[in-house]
Every structure is written in C-alpha cells, then in structure tokens.
C-alpha cells in the first residue's frame, strides 16, 4: 500500500499552471516538525517534502495561506527521470 498522511505547514507554493489537457497543477513544499520515538529514544525530526496537487485539489490548496498547518493525505511517486519521490496530494483537512 502506498498511502501517506502528514501534518505539515505550507512553506512554498508555485504559481498555478495547467496541463495540456487543461487540468490545474500546483507544486508546493510542505514542512513538518515533530517529536518521534525511535529505538525507545525521543527524537526531534524535521523534513521538507516536495508535493503536487492536480485538479480540484490544486485549486483548493491554492486558496490556503502560506504557513498554515494541515493534515495532508496522498501517495508517493517518482517521475521517470527524477531521483526523489513527490507527495501527490489527494485530500487535506485542518490540523486539529
């Protein structure tokens, strides 16, 4: 199963663009910071994740403020010539 749930803030948003088929596409960078437990030891973690939203999801996220925090759901995929995975966003909700 390829499913990712991440609570993160919107750190960067590229201008909305459109595919040749007319679908809106929004590229963004999400930043996460939390305390996790690894090998029974508490650990502070930070990460920055390149993300993409397509279609109505792109339009919905495009209205959100920079630095706002959300819980994002989606999957990871790597483009043919890329070296790193991209988080493809399928849903997001306010962070409780």
Secondary structure, 3 states (H helix, E strand, C coil): CCCEEEEEEEEEECCCEECCCCCEEEEEEEEEEEEEEECCEEEEEEEEEEEEEECHHHHHHHCCCCCCEEEEEEEEECCCCCCCCEEEEEEEEECC
